[in-house]
Amino acid sequence: MEDMEIKKDPLSIYKDKIVLVTGHTGFKGAWLSIWLNELGAKVIGFSLPEWQNDYLFTKSGLSGRVVDERGDITDLKRLSEVLARNKPEFVFHLAAQPLVRDSYLDPVRTFDVNVLGTVNVLECIRKNACVRSGVMITTDKCYKNKVEKKDYRENDELGGHDPYSTSKAAAELAIDSYRKSFFSASQKLVASARAGNNIGGGDFSKDRIIPDCIRALNRNKPVNIRNPKSTRPWQHVLEPLYGYLLLGSRLLCGEKKFAEAWNFGPDKRSAIPVSKVASLVIKNWGGGKWTDVHNPNGLHESEWLSLDISKAGKRLKWKPRWSIEKAIQKTVQWYRDADNENAYNLCAGQIKEYFK
């Protein structure tokens, strides 16, 4: 009976499961924690004591709905204690230094968190019998960007120009090494998921176009754009999270063939320049303008990046549900409603709407 229910609704497998989410106080981690909570999972969160982008976590009152553990992902002893005490069955690893520009300012910390932190999580999965499987979240920027208009596939060359991208490529290599060295002969299944440029309500991180837009529009100021021509695969945060949850459900079912790397990106129509994203935000906001502040001598950021998502479509039956126009409309609506409505309910409501 349970197997039939899981086939009908793959996400039902998370009900009553103990799930560890690293980086649960971040924008993406908070959305995932809310979704897992709505699915009936017992969520164990592990994050730094203080995080610069914990607006959604705080405003949604998540600390009262999850087991809120704190520590540094580079501290293996502390992380091991959390797993030993809470005994999670599944791990979603999202904790990271997530900003390209910050990686130029502090490359050592970036490599420490993104590579050693990932290895620490893998080591805890390896040594704790309670953990059955996990999804390790990296980024679409882990691919060696050859500055050509192509869609990157899971078997394309990894690499990076900036420290952030390179650290994520190194994390992918570490994941693959653990999979081959320690998990191939065991029942533990680990996959990696590559996505990026997620938008959605509750994100107030710096150096991201939507938060930059909202901050400027709230102050009746023009939106400053560093790289208006840069094209990215924009998607609502619910899109990759649904992919992670689907992938995790197959791992929890013991399907070893899914323990590999996966792309979760939007359809081709959603790969648009930063300038168009800003224009759509302004249109949904009801007024405002943007201005080009491009610095030709500024830090390097790739101008083109797009993912091939055919593998997830064929094998996971996953595909994007919301167009870029709808994703931006839902995002702006969230910020508009946040002053008067409960943030947790706003997220839960959009999750339900996503499935309509």
URBEL-V537409 format. One record per backbone hydrogen bond with DSSP energy under -1.0 kcal/mol. CO is the residue of the C=O (numbers start at 1). NH is the residue of the N-H. Records with the same first field share a line. If there is no record, write none. Layout:
CO->NH  NH
//
This chain:
1->5
2->6
3->7
4->8
5->9
9->12
10->13
11->14
12->15
14->17
17->42
18->89  90
19->44
20->92
21->46
22->94
23->26
26->30
27->31
28->32
29->33
30->34
31->35
32->36
33->37
34->38
35->39
36->41
37->40
40->16
42->19
43->67
44->21
45->69
46->23
47->71
54->58
55->59
56->60
57->62
58->61
61->64
62->65  66
67->45  69
69->47
72->75
74->76
75->79
76->80
77->81
78->82
79->83
80->84
81->85
82->86
83->87
89->132  133
90->20
91->135
92->22
93->137
99->103
101->105
102->106
106->110
107->111
108->112
109->113
110->114
111->115  116
112->117
115->119
116->120
117->121
118->122
119->123
120->124
121->125
122->126
123->127
124->128
128->131
132->189
133->91
134->191
135->93
136->193
139->142
140->143
142->159
148->150
152->308
153->156
157->144
162->166
163->167
164->168
165->169
166->170
167->171
168->172
169->173
170->174
171->175
172->176
173->177
174->178
175->179
176->180
177->181
178->182  183
183->186
189->134
191->136
192->262
193->138
194->264
195->140
197->235
199->237
208->212
209->213
210->214
211->215
212->216
213->217
214->218
216->221
217->220
223->291
225->293
227->230
228->275
230->274
232->234
235->199
236->239
237->241
238->242
239->243
240->244
241->245
242->246
243->247
244->248
245->249
246->250
247->251
248->252
249->253
250->255
251->254
254->256
255->258
256->259
258->260
260->192
262->194
267->270
268->271
270->234  272
272->232
273->277
274->278
275->279
276->280
277->281
278->282
279->283
280->284
281->285
282->286  287
289->223
291->225
295->298
303->231
306->152
309->313
310->314
311->315
312->316  318
323->327
324->328
325->329
326->330
327->331
328->332
329->333
330->334
331->335
332->336
333->337
334->338
337->340  341
342->346
343->347
344->348
345->349
346->350
347->351
348->352
349->353
350->354
353->356
//
